[in-house]
Every structure is written in C-alpha cells, then in structure tokens.
Amino acid sequence: MKVLPESEWNLFDADVLRWMRDSNPSLELLREFTQLRVAIEPDAARLAAQHQDSEKIAEIAEALVRMKNAETGMDDPLESDIAFHLSVLNASGNRFFSQLGRIIDTTLRVSIRFTNMRTGVNAGNHDDHKKIYDAIVENQPEAAAKQAKKLMDSALATIVSALEERKK
C-alpha cells in the first residue's frame, strides 16, 4: 500500500477527516476548516431564513433547547452544539450544504473542543446561537447570516490567536 502525499488527499472524504481528527490535527488545519465554515454557514443561515421550512426550523429549535440543557449538565455540550450547526445546514434547503454536514460534524468534534478549552467554557454560547435561530424564525436572512458570521469569526479569531502565540 502506498500513502499519497497530503496534497493529494480528498479532504472531504469521511475516512480521511476521521484519520486527521484522530491524529491531533494542527492549528493550521483547524484554521482552514474554520475558514470553510465562515464561507458556508452564514449563507446556510441566510437560506434557512428564506426557505422557512417549519419542520427543519423545529430541528434548529430542538438543538437550541439541547444547548440550553447542556449548560446545566442535562445534555452533552459537544453533541448539542454540533446538532445546532447541522440543523442550520439542513434547514438551508440546499442539498450541497446538507451534504457538508458529515464534514462539519467530523471536524467540529475537534474545533469545538479546542475553542471551548481555549476560551475556558464548557459549552457553546446558547444566547449567540439563539440570535441565529431568532433571525431565521423571523425571516430575516441578512440578520441570520450576520449572526452566524459573527459566531464563526469568533471561533476563527480564537484559532488565529493560538497560532500567533505559537510563533512567539
């Protein structure tokens, strides 16, 4: 068996992502992944607000309740946070965004742990996620995108800060 150079790997392959996740991925990889999220998740939130699929929005609401419960130990913080992000992708009505859910799920398992540890929190911020949900429910696409981008930018800033500290 021959292992190809990383430049030839299919980074969207679930097995490759799992291997990378399990091998303690670099901060550079986390940064690149979060940059992908910054590019996609705000548009997914915008589309969810435009699409207004009541069943899919109910899934976002359920994930948000789980996040609130996680704050008191009544649910898993990581799983509830991931459920929120996946439900927004699904509510977008865009099949390609929904398919990215497998990638987002796999990589968030590392990213969320890192950013939560770095910022000293145990769970995703319910109120920040609720702002995205509220904008979706209120059919405010631009507000939904803005709130999602704000959340993604915060995660990216945490990772970039760690990279900069490492250079010192």
Chimera marker file (.cmm) of the C-alpha trace (Angstrom):
<marker_set name="trace">
<marker id="1" x="0.000" y="0.000" z="0.000" r="1" g="1" b="0" radius="0.5"/>
<marker id="2" x="1.325" y="3.445" z="-0.923" r="1" g="1" b="0" radius="0.5"/>
<marker id="3" x="0.373" y="6.531" z="1.044" r="1" g="1" b="0" radius="0.5"/>
<marker id="4" x="-0.031" y="9.553" z="-1.194" r="1" g="1" b="0" radius="0.5"/>
<marker id="5" x="1.237" y="12.986" z="-0.209" r="1" g="1" b="0" radius="0.5"/>
<marker id="6" x="-1.266" y="15.029" z="1.803" r="1" g="1" b="0" radius="0.5"/>
<marker id="7" x="-1.698" y="17.396" z="-1.150" r="1" g="1" b="0" radius="0.5"/>
<marker id="8" x="-3.415" y="14.533" z="-2.993" r="1" g="1" b="0" radius="0.5"/>
<marker id="9" x="-5.784" y="13.502" z="-0.190" r="1" g="1" b="0" radius="0.5"/>
<marker id="10" x="-9.513" y="14.045" z="-0.574" r="1" g="1" b="0" radius="0.5"/>
<marker id="11" x="-10.126" y="16.191" z="2.488" r="1" g="1" b="0" radius="0.5"/>
<marker id="12" x="-13.879" y="15.780" z="2.020" r="1" g="1" b="0" radius="0.5"/>
<marker id="13" x="-13.681" y="12.012" z="2.453" r="1" g="1" b="0" radius="0.5"/>
<marker id="14" x="-15.169" y="10.978" z="5.799" r="1" g="1" b="0" radius="0.5"/>
<marker id="15" x="-12.390" y="8.449" z="6.485" r="1" g="1" b="0" radius="0.5"/>
<marker id="16" x="-9.637" y="10.972" z="5.757" r="1" g="1" b="0" radius="0.5"/>
<marker id="17" x="-11.333" y="13.514" z="8.022" r="1" g="1" b="0" radius="0.5"/>
<marker id="18" x="-11.651" y="10.948" z="10.805" r="1" g="1" b="0" radius="0.5"/>
<marker id="19" x="-7.980" y="9.981" z="10.486" r="1" g="1" b="0" radius="0.5"/>
<marker id="20" x="-6.961" y="13.619" z="10.599" r="1" g="1" b="0" radius="0.5"/>
<marker id="21" x="-9.238" y="14.294" z="13.567" r="1" g="1" b="0" radius="0.5"/>
<marker id="22" x="-7.907" y="11.302" z="15.472" r="1" g="1" b="0" radius="0.5"/>
<marker id="23" x="-4.276" y="12.239" z="14.823" r="1" g="1" b="0" radius="0.5"/>
<marker id="24" x="-4.473" y="15.518" z="16.754" r="1" g="1" b="0" radius="0.5"/>
<marker id="25" x="-4.855" y="17.944" z="13.840" r="1" g="1" b="0" radius="0.5"/>
<marker id="26" x="-2.724" y="21.024" z="13.565" r="1" g="1" b="0" radius="0.5"/>
<marker id="27" x="-3.906" y="24.521" z="14.331" r="1" g="1" b="0" radius="0.5"/>
<marker id="28" x="-3.368" y="25.309" z="10.652" r="1" g="1" b="0" radius="0.5"/>
<marker id="29" x="-5.873" y="22.608" z="9.728" r="1" g="1" b="0" radius="0.5"/>
<marker id="30" x="-8.356" y="23.936" z="12.300" r="1" g="1" b="0" radius="0.5"/>
<marker id="31" x="-7.903" y="27.434" z="10.857" r="1" g="1" b="0" radius="0.5"/>
<marker id="32" x="-8.550" y="26.205" z="7.312" r="1" g="1" b="0" radius="0.5"/>
<marker id="33" x="-11.600" y="24.268" z="8.413" r="1" g="1" b="0" radius="0.5"/>
<marker id="34" x="-12.994" y="27.280" z="10.237" r="1" g="1" b="0" radius="0.5"/>
<marker id="35" x="-12.364" y="29.434" z="7.175" r="1" g="1" b="0" radius="0.5"/>
<marker id="36" x="-14.564" y="26.961" z="5.262" r="1" g="1" b="0" radius="0.5"/>
<marker id="37" x="-17.255" y="27.357" z="7.907" r="1" g="1" b="0" radius="0.5"/>
<marker id="38" x="-17.037" y="31.165" z="7.667" r="1" g="1" b="0" radius="0.5"/>
<marker id="39" x="-17.617" y="30.835" z="3.927" r="1" g="1" b="0" radius="0.5"/>
<marker id="40" x="-20.577" y="28.437" z="4.202" r="1" g="1" b="0" radius="0.5"/>
<marker id="41" x="-22.506" y="28.658" z="7.456" r="1" g="1" b="0" radius="0.5"/>
<marker id="42" x="-23.630" y="32.305" z="7.171" r="1" g="1" b="0" radius="0.5"/>
<marker id="43" x="-25.115" y="31.532" z="3.760" r="1" g="1" b="0" radius="0.5"/>
<marker id="44" x="-26.777" y="28.421" z="5.169" r="1" g="1" b="0" radius="0.5"/>
<marker id="45" x="-28.383" y="30.573" z="7.888" r="1" g="1" b="0" radius="0.5"/>
<marker id="46" x="-29.456" y="33.125" z="5.266" r="1" g="1" b="0" radius="0.5"/>
<marker id="47" x="-31.044" y="30.392" z="3.147" r="1" g="1" b="0" radius="0.5"/>
<marker id="48" x="-32.752" y="28.829" z="6.184" r="1" g="1" b="0" radius="0.5"/>
<marker id="49" x="-34.375" y="32.199" z="6.921" r="1" g="1" b="0" radius="0.5"/>
<marker id="50" x="-35.533" y="32.473" z="3.311" r="1" g="1" b="0" radius="0.5"/>
<marker id="51" x="-36.615" y="28.847" z="2.964" r="1" g="1" b="0" radius="0.5"/>
<marker id="52" x="-38.799" y="28.796" z="6.106" r="1" g="1" b="0" radius="0.5"/>
<marker id="53" x="-39.259" y="25.017" z="6.310" r="1" g="1" b="0" radius="0.5"/>
<marker id="54" x="-41.156" y="24.660" z="9.602" r="1" g="1" b="0" radius="0.5"/>
<marker id="55" x="-40.004" y="21.080" z="10.231" r="1" g="1" b="0" radius="0.5"/>
<marker id="56" x="-36.361" y="21.997" z="9.702" r="1" g="1" b="0" radius="0.5"/>
<marker id="57" x="-36.677" y="25.111" z="11.847" r="1" g="1" b="0" radius="0.5"/>
<marker id="58" x="-38.172" y="22.921" z="14.580" r="1" g="1" b="0" radius="0.5"/>
<marker id="59" x="-34.969" y="20.838" z="14.430" r="1" g="1" b="0" radius="0.5"/>
<marker id="60" x="-32.920" y="24.004" z="14.994" r="1" g="1" b="0" radius="0.5"/>
<marker id="61" x="-35.164" y="24.855" z="17.957" r="1" g="1" b="0" radius="0.5"/>
<marker id="62" x="-34.683" y="21.360" z="19.377" r="1" g="1" b="0" radius="0.5"/>
<marker id="63" x="-30.895" y="21.687" z="19.084" r="1" g="1" b="0" radius="0.5"/>
<marker id="64" x="-31.085" y="25.066" z="20.802" r="1" g="1" b="0" radius="0.5"/>
<marker id="65" x="-33.041" y="23.535" z="23.697" r="1" g="1" b="0" radius="0.5"/>
<marker id="66" x="-30.371" y="20.850" z="23.918" r="1" g="1" b="0" radius="0.5"/>
<marker id="67" x="-27.692" y="23.547" z="24.107" r="1" g="1" b="0" radius="0.5"/>
<marker id="68" x="-29.575" y="25.244" z="26.953" r="1" g="1" b="0" radius="0.5"/>
<marker id="69" x="-29.873" y="21.894" z="28.736" r="1" g="1" b="0" radius="0.5"/>
<marker id="70" x="-26.147" y="21.306" z="28.236" r="1" g="1" b="0" radius="0.5"/>
<marker id="71" x="-25.418" y="24.424" z="30.274" r="1" g="1" b="0" radius="0.5"/>
<marker id="72" x="-26.856" y="22.636" z="33.316" r="1" g="1" b="0" radius="0.5"/>
<marker id="73" x="-25.445" y="19.196" z="32.534" r="1" g="1" b="0" radius="0.5"/>
<marker id="74" x="-28.728" y="17.819" z="31.189" r="1" g="1" b="0" radius="0.5"/>
<marker id="75" x="-27.304" y="17.227" z="27.688" r="1" g="1" b="0" radius="0.5"/>
<marker id="76" x="-23.938" y="16.809" z="26.043" r="1" g="1" b="0" radius="0.5"/>
<marker id="77" x="-22.375" y="20.200" z="25.201" r="1" g="1" b="0" radius="0.5"/>
<marker id="78" x="-20.487" y="18.973" z="22.154" r="1" g="1" b="0" radius="0.5"/>
<marker id="79" x="-23.331" y="16.941" z="20.660" r="1" g="1" b="0" radius="0.5"/>
<marker id="80" x="-25.897" y="19.696" z="21.177" r="1" g="1" b="0" radius="0.5"/>
<marker id="81" x="-23.634" y="22.332" z="19.602" r="1" g="1" b="0" radius="0.5"/>
<marker id="82" x="-22.959" y="20.118" z="16.592" r="1" g="1" b="0" radius="0.5"/>
<marker id="83" x="-26.692" y="19.364" z="16.293" r="1" g="1" b="0" radius="0.5"/>
<marker id="84" x="-27.381" y="23.096" z="16.067" r="1" g="1" b="0" radius="0.5"/>
<marker id="85" x="-24.911" y="23.660" z="13.239" r="1" g="1" b="0" radius="0.5"/>
<marker id="86" x="-26.068" y="20.603" z="11.308" r="1" g="1" b="0" radius="0.5"/>
<marker id="87" x="-29.718" y="21.583" z="11.661" r="1" g="1" b="0" radius="0.5"/>
<marker id="88" x="-28.998" y="25.034" z="10.203" r="1" g="1" b="0" radius="0.5"/>
<marker id="89" x="-27.235" y="23.431" z="7.237" r="1" g="1" b="0" radius="0.5"/>
<marker id="90" x="-30.243" y="21.135" z="6.738" r="1" g="1" b="0" radius="0.5"/>
<marker id="91" x="-32.733" y="23.993" z="7.074" r="1" g="1" b="0" radius="0.5"/>
<marker id="92" x="-30.978" y="25.864" z="4.258" r="1" g="1" b="0" radius="0.5"/>
<marker id="93" x="-32.820" y="23.741" z="1.720" r="1" g="1" b="0" radius="0.5"/>
<marker id="94" x="-29.547" y="23.355" z="-0.166" r="1" g="1" b="0" radius="0.5"/>
<marker id="95" x="-28.627" y="19.705" z="-0.657" r="1" g="1" b="0" radius="0.5"/>
<marker id="96" x="-24.945" y="20.511" z="-1.017" r="1" g="1" b="0" radius="0.5"/>
<marker id="97" x="-24.898" y="22.331" z="2.320" r="1" g="1" b="0" radius="0.5"/>
<marker id="98" x="-26.707" y="19.380" z="3.891" r="1" g="1" b="0" radius="0.5"/>
<marker id="99" x="-24.094" y="17.002" z="2.462" r="1" g="1" b="0" radius="0.5"/>
<marker id="100" x="-21.374" y="19.106" z="4.077" r="1" g="1" b="0" radius="0.5"/>
<marker id="101" x="-22.916" y="18.104" z="7.389" r="1" g="1" b="0" radius="0.5"/>
<marker id="102" x="-20.770" y="14.971" z="7.542" r="1" g="1" b="0" radius="0.5"/>
<marker id="103" x="-17.632" y="17.072" z="7.185" r="1" g="1" b="0" radius="0.5"/>
<marker id="104" x="-18.834" y="19.699" z="9.640" r="1" g="1" b="0" radius="0.5"/>
<marker id="105" x="-19.758" y="17.013" z="12.185" r="1" g="1" b="0" radius="0.5"/>
<marker id="106" x="-16.382" y="15.299" z="11.998" r="1" g="1" b="0" radius="0.5"/>
<marker id="107" x="-14.293" y="18.428" z="12.180" r="1" g="1" b="0" radius="0.5"/>
<marker id="108" x="-16.395" y="20.257" z="14.783" r="1" g="1" b="0" radius="0.5"/>
<marker id="109" x="-15.556" y="17.475" z="17.207" r="1" g="1" b="0" radius="0.5"/>
<marker id="110" x="-12.008" y="18.832" z="17.307" r="1" g="1" b="0" radius="0.5"/>
<marker id="111" x="-12.685" y="22.500" z="16.672" r="1" g="1" b="0" radius="0.5"/>
<marker id="112" x="-15.307" y="22.976" z="19.390" r="1" g="1" b="0" radius="0.5"/>
<marker id="113" x="-13.205" y="21.170" z="21.982" r="1" g="1" b="0" radius="0.5"/>
<marker id="114" x="-10.232" y="23.370" z="21.127" r="1" g="1" b="0" radius="0.5"/>
<marker id="115" x="-12.079" y="26.698" z="21.090" r="1" g="1" b="0" radius="0.5"/>
<marker id="116" x="-14.035" y="25.867" z="24.279" r="1" g="1" b="0" radius="0.5"/>
<marker id="117" x="-10.845" y="24.844" z="26.061" r="1" g="1" b="0" radius="0.5"/>
<marker id="118" x="-9.043" y="27.936" z="24.791" r="1" g="1" b="0" radius="0.5"/>
<marker id="119" x="-11.825" y="30.299" z="25.898" r="1" g="1" b="0" radius="0.5"/>
<marker id="120" x="-12.455" y="28.499" z="29.185" r="1" g="1" b="0" radius="0.5"/>
<marker id="121" x="-16.068" y="27.493" z="28.535" r="1" g="1" b="0" radius="0.5"/>
<marker id="122" x="-17.682" y="24.079" z="28.725" r="1" g="1" b="0" radius="0.5"/>
<marker id="123" x="-20.458" y="24.577" z="26.183" r="1" g="1" b="0" radius="0.5"/>
<marker id="124" x="-21.337" y="26.695" z="23.183" r="1" g="1" b="0" radius="0.5"/>
<marker id="125" x="-22.928" y="30.028" z="23.998" r="1" g="1" b="0" radius="0.5"/>
<marker id="126" x="-26.677" y="29.435" z="23.879" r="1" g="1" b="0" radius="0.5"/>
<marker id="127" x="-27.504" y="33.133" z="23.504" r="1" g="1" b="0" radius="0.5"/>
<marker id="128" x="-25.201" y="33.599" z="20.498" r="1" g="1" b="0" radius="0.5"/>
<marker id="129" x="-26.746" y="30.591" z="18.781" r="1" g="1" b="0" radius="0.5"/>
<marker id="130" x="-30.251" y="31.788" z="19.695" r="1" g="1" b="0" radius="0.5"/>
<marker id="131" x="-29.612" y="35.039" z="17.813" r="1" g="1" b="0" radius="0.5"/>
<marker id="132" x="-29.108" y="32.994" z="14.653" r="1" g="1" b="0" radius="0.5"/>
<marker id="133" x="-32.253" y="30.984" z="15.352" r="1" g="1" b="0" radius="0.5"/>
<marker id="134" x="-34.324" y="34.096" z="16.081" r="1" g="1" b="0" radius="0.5"/>
<marker id="135" x="-33.271" y="35.722" z="12.813" r="1" g="1" b="0" radius="0.5"/>
<marker id="136" x="-34.152" y="32.535" z="10.913" r="1" g="1" b="0" radius="0.5"/>
<marker id="137" x="-37.585" y="32.271" z="12.554" r="1" g="1" b="0" radius="0.5"/>
<marker id="138" x="-38.260" y="35.967" z="11.965" r="1" g="1" b="0" radius="0.5"/>
<marker id="139" x="-37.457" y="35.533" z="8.260" r="1" g="1" b="0" radius="0.5"/>
<marker id="140" x="-34.506" y="37.933" z="8.445" r="1" g="1" b="0" radius="0.5"/>
<marker id="141" x="-31.934" y="36.380" z="6.088" r="1" g="1" b="0" radius="0.5"/>
<marker id="142" x="-29.287" y="39.087" z="6.399" r="1" g="1" b="0" radius="0.5"/>
<marker id="143" x="-29.509" y="39.157" z="10.190" r="1" g="1" b="0" radius="0.5"/>
<marker id="144" x="-29.223" y="35.357" z="10.289" r="1" g="1" b="0" radius="0.5"/>
<marker id="145" x="-26.140" y="35.467" z="8.080" r="1" g="1" b="0" radius="0.5"/>
<marker id="146" x="-24.619" y="38.300" z="10.123" r="1" g="1" b="0" radius="0.5"/>
<marker id="147" x="-25.108" y="36.457" z="13.422" r="1" g="1" b="0" radius="0.5"/>
<marker id="148" x="-23.716" y="33.205" z="12.002" r="1" g="1" b="0" radius="0.5"/>
<marker id="149" x="-20.685" y="35.031" z="10.597" r="1" g="1" b="0" radius="0.5"/>
<marker id="150" x="-20.105" y="36.696" z="13.959" r="1" g="1" b="0" radius="0.5"/>
<marker id="151" x="-20.076" y="33.271" z="15.641" r="1" g="1" b="0" radius="0.5"/>
<marker id="152" x="-17.737" y="31.783" z="13.003" r="1" g="1" b="0" radius="0.5"/>
<marker id="153" x="-15.423" y="34.820" z="13.119" r="1" g="1" b="0" radius="0.5"/>
<marker id="154" x="-15.122" y="34.428" z="16.889" r="1" g="1" b="0" radius="0.5"/>
<marker id="155" x="-14.045" y="30.802" z="16.540" r="1" g="1" b="0" radius="0.5"/>
<marker id="156" x="-11.596" y="31.739" z="13.793" r="1" g="1" b="0" radius="0.5"/>
<marker id="157" x="-10.119" y="34.541" z="15.903" r="1" g="1" b="0" radius="0.5"/>
<marker id="158" x="-9.527" y="32.088" z="18.763" r="1" g="1" b="0" radius="0.5"/>
<marker id="159" x="-7.608" y="29.741" z="16.473" r="1" g="1" b="0" radius="0.5"/>
<marker id="160" x="-5.623" y="32.543" z="14.795" r="1" g="1" b="0" radius="0.5"/>
<marker id="161" x="-4.689" y="33.902" z="18.227" r="1" g="1" b="0" radius="0.5"/>
<marker id="162" x="-3.322" y="30.495" z="19.235" r="1" g="1" b="0" radius="0.5"/>
<marker id="163" x="-1.319" y="30.322" z="16.003" r="1" g="1" b="0" radius="0.5"/>
<marker id="164" x="0.154" y="33.757" z="16.631" r="1" g="1" b="0" radius="0.5"/>
<marker id="165" x="1.104" y="32.865" z="20.209" r="1" g="1" b="0" radius="0.5"/>
<marker id="166" x="2.844" y="29.754" z="18.977" r="1" g="1" b="0" radius="0.5"/>
<marker id="167" x="5.016" y="31.857" z="16.641" r="1" g="1" b="0" radius="0.5"/>
<marker id="168" x="6.349" y="33.943" z="19.531" r="1" g="1" b="0" radius="0.5"/>
<link id1="1" id2="2" r="1" g="1" b="0" radius="0.2"/>
<link id1="2" id2="3" r="1" g="1" b="0" radius="0.2"/>
<link id1="3" id2="4" r="1" g="1" b="0" radius="0.2"/>
<link id1="4" id2="5" r="1" g="1" b="0" radius="0.2"/>
<link id1="5" id2="6" r="1" g="1" b="0" radius="0.2"/>
<link id1="6" id2="7" r="1" g="1" b="0" radius="0.2"/>
<link id1="7" id2="8" r="1" g="1" b="0" radius="0.2"/>
<link id1="8" id2="9" r="1" g="1" b="0" radius="0.2"/>
<link id1="9" id2="10" r="1" g="1" b="0" radius="0.2"/>
<link id1="10" id2="11" r="1" g="1" b="0" radius="0.2"/>
<link id1="11" id2="12" r="1" g="1" b="0" radius="0.2"/>
<link id1="12" id2="13" r="1" g="1" b="0" radius="0.2"/>
<link id1="13" id2="14" r="1" g="1" b="0" radius="0.2"/>
<link id1="14" id2="15" r="1" g="1" b="0" radius="0.2"/>
<link id1="15" id2="16" r="1" g="1" b="0" radius="0.2"/>
<link id1="16" id2="17" r="1" g="1" b="0" radius="0.2"/>
<link id1="17" id2="18" r="1" g="1" b="0" radius="0.2"/>
<link id1="18" id2="19" r="1" g="1" b="0" radius="0.2"/>
<link id1="19" id2="20" r="1" g="1" b="0" radius="0.2"/>
<link id1="20" id2="21" r="1" g="1" b="0" radius="0.2"/>
<link id1="21" id2="22" r="1" g="1" b="0" radius="0.2"/>
<link id1="22" id2="23" r="1" g="1" b="0" radius="0.2"/>
<link id1="23" id2="24" r="1" g="1" b="0" radius="0.2"/>
<link id1="24" id2="25" r="1" g="1" b="0" radius="0.2"/>
<link id1="25" id2="26" r="1" g="1" b="0" radius="0.2"/>
<link id1="26" id2="27" r="1" g="1" b="0" radius="0.2"/>
<link id1="27" id2="28" r="1" g="1" b="0" radius="0.2"/>
<link id1="28" id2="29" r="1" g="1" b="0" radius="0.2"/>
<link id1="29" id2="30" r="1" g="1" b="0" radius="0.2"/>
<link id1="30" id2="31" r="1" g="1" b="0" radius="0.2"/>
<link id1="31" id2="32" r="1" g="1" b="0" radius="0.2"/>
<link id1="32" id2="33" r="1" g="1" b="0" radius="0.2"/>
<link id1="33" id2="34" r="1" g="1" b="0" radius="0.2"/>
<link id1="34" id2="35" r="1" g="1" b="0" radius="0.2"/>
<link id1="35" id2="36" r="1" g="1" b="0" radius="0.2"/>
<link id1="36" id2="37" r="1" g="1" b="0" radius="0.2"/>
<link id1="37" id2="38" r="1" g="1" b="0" radius="0.2"/>
<link id1="38" id2="39" r="1" g="1" b="0" radius="0.2"/>
<link id1="39" id2="40" r="1" g="1" b="0" radius="0.2"/>
<link id1="40" id2="41" r="1" g="1" b="0" radius="0.2"/>
<link id1="41" id2="42" r="1" g="1" b="0" radius="0.2"/>
<link id1="42" id2="43" r="1" g="1" b="0" radius="0.2"/>
<link id1="43" id2="44" r="1" g="1" b="0" radius="0.2"/>
<link id1="44" id2="45" r="1" g="1" b="0" radius="0.2"/>
<link id1="45" id2="46" r="1" g="1" b="0" radius="0.2"/>
<link id1="46" id2="47" r="1" g="1" b="0" radius="0.2"/>
<link id1="47" id2="48" r="1" g="1" b="0" radius="0.2"/>
<link id1="48" id2="49" r="1" g="1" b="0" radius="0.2"/>
<link id1="49" id2="50" r="1" g="1" b="0" radius="0.2"/>
<link id1="50" id2="51" r="1" g="1" b="0" radius="0.2"/>
<link id1="51" id2="52" r="1" g="1" b="0" radius="0.2"/>
<link id1="52" id2="53" r="1" g="1" b="0" radius="0.2"/>
<link id1="53" id2="54" r="1" g="1" b="0" radius="0.2"/>
<link id1="54" id2="55" r="1" g="1" b="0" radius="0.2"/>
<link id1="55" id2="56" r="1" g="1" b="0" radius="0.2"/>
<link id1="56" id2="57" r="1" g="1" b="0" radius="0.2"/>
<link id1="57" id2="58" r="1" g="1" b="0" radius="0.2"/>
<link id1="58" id2="59" r="1" g="1" b="0" radius="0.2"/>
<link id1="59" id2="60" r="1" g="1" b="0" radius="0.2"/>
<link id1="60" id2="61" r="1" g="1" b="0" radius="0.2"/>
<link id1="61" id2="62" r="1" g="1" b="0" radius="0.2"/>
<link id1="62" id2="63" r="1" g="1" b="0" radius="0.2"/>
<link id1="63" id2="64" r="1" g="1" b="0" radius="0.2"/>
<link id1="64" id2="65" r="1" g="1" b="0" radius="0.2"/>
<link id1="65" id2="66" r="1" g="1" b="0" radius="0.2"/>
<link id1="66" id2="67" r="1" g="1" b="0" radius="0.2"/>
<link id1="67" id2="68" r="1" g="1" b="0" radius="0.2"/>
<link id1="68" id2="69" r="1" g="1" b="0" radius="0.2"/>
<link id1="69" id2="70" r="1" g="1" b="0" radius="0.2"/>
<link id1="70" id2="71" r="1" g="1" b="0" radius="0.2"/>
<link id1="71" id2="72" r="1" g="1" b="0" radius="0.2"/>
<link id1="72" id2="73" r="1" g="1" b="0" radius="0.2"/>
<link id1="73" id2="74" r="1" g="1" b="0" radius="0.2"/>
<link id1="74" id2="75" r="1" g="1" b="0" radius="0.2"/>
<link id1="75" id2="76" r="1" g="1" b="0" radius="0.2"/>
<link id1="76" id2="77" r="1" g="1" b="0" radius="0.2"/>
<link id1="77" id2="78" r="1" g="1" b="0" radius="0.2"/>
<link id1="78" id2="79" r="1" g="1" b="0" radius="0.2"/>
<link id1="79" id2="80" r="1" g="1" b="0" radius="0.2"/>
<link id1="80" id2="81" r="1" g="1" b="0" radius="0.2"/>
<link id1="81" id2="82" r="1" g="1" b="0" radius="0.2"/>
<link id1="82" id2="83" r="1" g="1" b="0" radius="0.2"/>
<link id1="83" id2="84" r="1" g="1" b="0" radius="0.2"/>
<link id1="84" id2="85" r="1" g="1" b="0" radius="0.2"/>
<link id1="85" id2="86" r="1" g="1" b="0" radius="0.2"/>
<link id1="86" id2="87" r="1" g="1" b="0" radius="0.2"/>
<link id1="87" id2="88" r="1" g="1" b="0" radius="0.2"/>
<link id1="88" id2="89" r="1" g="1" b="0" radius="0.2"/>
<link id1="89" id2="90" r="1" g="1" b="0" radius="0.2"/>
<link id1="90" id2="91" r="1" g="1" b="0" radius="0.2"/>
<link id1="91" id2="92" r="1" g="1" b="0" radius="0.2"/>
<link id1="92" id2="93" r="1" g="1" b="0" radius="0.2"/>
<link id1="93" id2="94" r="1" g="1" b="0" radius="0.2"/>
<link id1="94" id2="95" r="1" g="1" b="0" radius="0.2"/>
<link id1="95" id2="96" r="1" g="1" b="0" radius="0.2"/>
<link id1="96" id2="97" r="1" g="1" b="0" radius="0.2"/>
<link id1="97" id2="98" r="1" g="1" b="0" radius="0.2"/>
<link id1="98" id2="99" r="1" g="1" b="0" radius="0.2"/>
<link id1="99" id2="100" r="1" g="1" b="0" radius="0.2"/>
<link id1="100" id2="101" r="1" g="1" b="0" radius="0.2"/>
<link id1="101" id2="102" r="1" g="1" b="0" radius="0.2"/>
<link id1="102" id2="103" r="1" g="1" b="0" radius="0.2"/>
<link id1="103" id2="104" r="1" g="1" b="0" radius="0.2"/>
<link id1="104" id2="105" r="1" g="1" b="0" radius="0.2"/>
<link id1="105" id2="106" r="1" g="1" b="0" radius="0.2"/>
<link id1="106" id2="107" r="1" g="1" b="0" radius="0.2"/>
<link id1="107" id2="108" r="1" g="1" b="0" radius="0.2"/>
<link id1="108" id2="109" r="1" g="1" b="0" radius="0.2"/>
<link id1="109" id2="110" r="1" g="1" b="0" radius="0.2"/>
<link id1="110" id2="111" r="1" g="1" b="0" radius="0.2"/>
<link id1="111" id2="112" r="1" g="1" b="0" radius="0.2"/>
<link id1="112" id2="113" r="1" g="1" b="0" radius="0.2"/>
<link id1="113" id2="114" r="1" g="1" b="0" radius="0.2"/>
<link id1="114" id2="115" r="1" g="1" b="0" radius="0.2"/>
<link id1="115" id2="116" r="1" g="1" b="0" radius="0.2"/>
<link id1="116" id2="117" r="1" g="1" b="0" radius="0.2"/>
<link id1="117" id2="118" r="1" g="1" b="0" radius="0.2"/>
<link id1="118" id2="119" r="1" g="1" b="0" radius="0.2"/>
<link id1="119" id2="120" r="1" g="1" b="0" radius="0.2"/>
<link id1="120" id2="121" r="1" g="1" b="0" radius="0.2"/>
<link id1="121" id2="122" r="1" g="1" b="0" radius="0.2"/>
<link id1="122" id2="123" r="1" g="1" b="0" radius="0.2"/>
<link id1="123" id2="124" r="1" g="1" b="0" radius="0.2"/>
<link id1="124" id2="125" r="1" g="1" b="0" radius="0.2"/>
<link id1="125" id2="126" r="1" g="1" b="0" radius="0.2"/>
<link id1="126" id2="127" r="1" g="1" b="0" radius="0.2"/>
<link id1="127" id2="128" r="1" g="1" b="0" radius="0.2"/>
<link id1="128" id2="129" r="1" g="1" b="0" radius="0.2"/>
<link id1="129" id2="130" r="1" g="1" b="0" radius="0.2"/>
<link id1="130" id2="131" r="1" g="1" b="0" radius="0.2"/>
<link id1="131" id2="132" r="1" g="1" b="0" radius="0.2"/>
<link id1="132" id2="133" r="1" g="1" b="0" radius="0.2"/>
<link id1="133" id2="134" r="1" g="1" b="0" radius="0.2"/>
<link id1="134" id2="135" r="1" g="1" b="0" radius="0.2"/>
<link id1="135" id2="136" r="1" g="1" b="0" radius="0.2"/>
<link id1="136" id2="137" r="1" g="1" b="0" radius="0.2"/>
<link id1="137" id2="138" r="1" g="1" b="0" radius="0.2"/>
<link id1="138" id2="139" r="1" g="1" b="0" radius="0.2"/>
<link id1="139" id2="140" r="1" g="1" b="0" radius="0.2"/>
<link id1="140" id2="141" r="1" g="1" b="0" radius="0.2"/>
<link id1="141" id2="142" r="1" g="1" b="0" radius="0.2"/>
<link id1="142" id2="143" r="1" g="1" b="0" radius="0.2"/>
<link id1="143" id2="144" r="1" g="1" b="0" radius="0.2"/>
<link id1="144" id2="145" r="1" g="1" b="0" radius="0.2"/>
<link id1="145" id2="146" r="1" g="1" b="0" radius="0.2"/>
<link id1="146" id2="147" r="1" g="1" b="0" radius="0.2"/>
<link id1="147" id2="148" r="1" g="1" b="0" radius="0.2"/>
<link id1="148" id2="149" r="1" g="1" b="0" radius="0.2"/>
<link id1="149" id2="150" r="1" g="1" b="0" radius="0.2"/>
<link id1="150" id2="151" r="1" g="1" b="0" radius="0.2"/>
<link id1="151" id2="152" r="1" g="1" b="0" radius="0.2"/>
<link id1="152" id2="153" r="1" g="1" b="0" radius="0.2"/>
<link id1="153" id2="154" r="1" g="1" b="0" radius="0.2"/>
<link id1="154" id2="155" r="1" g="1" b="0" radius="0.2"/>
<link id1="155" id2="156" r="1" g="1" b="0" radius="0.2"/>
<link id1="156" id2="157" r="1" g="1" b="0" radius="0.2"/>
<link id1="157" id2="158" r="1" g="1" b="0" radius="0.2"/>
<link id1="158" id2="159" r="1" g="1" b="0" radius="0.2"/>
<link id1="159" id2="160" r="1" g="1" b="0" radius="0.2"/>
<link id1="160" id2="161" r="1" g="1" b="0" radius="0.2"/>
<link id1="161" id2="162" r="1" g="1" b="0" radius="0.2"/>
<link id1="162" id2="163" r="1" g="1" b="0" radius="0.2"/>
<link id1="163" id2="164" r="1" g="1" b="0" radius="0.2"/>
<link id1="164" id2="165" r="1" g="1" b="0" radius="0.2"/>
<link id1="165" id2="166" r="1" g="1" b="0" radius="0.2"/>
<link id1="166" id2="167" r="1" g="1" b="0" radius="0.2"/>
<link id1="167" id2="168" r="1" g="1" b="0" radius="0.2"/>
</marker_set>
